[in-house]
């Protein structure tokens, strides 16, 4: 049986915001129980979940882009969960020049599979793993 789990946006947003408090406490408690039952358990966050959470934090919580990225970096370095695509995602979250976070996450996904991104977007085409169509 696998001890590797992918968390969805609802879980990640709770970890990022602590809101609503009762749901946050329940979520953290359940993750901790999973770790107690399976100490080798690992929790991962996909690029899609990171992108959805980024939008949700801005739209539903009024959090700035910069603050949203900082919150995600904090949670993803806390030891509780990790980005599914590894260290490259941490670099994406720390970047603040050129194309936006979602474009960078898209490029990171393709790059992780050894593919170039074909794009019509000028800023995205400047990424090393992207090419203007």
Residue, then its C-alpha position, 0 to 999 in steps of 0.5 A: x500500500x502506498x504511503x505517498x499522497x497527493x493533496x487537493x486544493x481544498x486541503x492546500x488552501x486550508x493549510x495556507x490560510x488556516x481558514x475556517x479555523x475549525x476546518x483547518x484544525x480538522x485537516x491538520x489533525x487528520x494529516x497528523x493521524x495519517x502520519x502517526x499510522x504511517x510514519x513514512x507517509x509523504x504528502x505532495x502538491x501538484x502544479x495544478x493544485x498550486x495554480x488553483x490555490x494561487x487563484x483562490x487565495x487572490x479571489x476568495x481571500x483578497x491575498x496579493x500575488x506576492x503574499x500568496x506565493x510567500x504563503x505557498x513557499x512557507x507551507x511547502x518548506x514546512x516539512x508537512x508537504x512538498x511540491x510534486x515536481x520538486x525543487x523546480x517549483x520552489x524556483x517558480x514560486x520565487x520568481x517575480x519577473x517575466x511571465x506569471x506563476x501559472x505560465x511558469x507552472x505549465x512550463x515546469x510540468x512540460x519541462x519535467x516530461x522533457x518537453x518544450x512549451x510552444x506558446x504565442x505569449x511573448x513573456x512565456x516564450x522567454x522561459x528556457x523551456x518555452x518556444x514562440x510558435 
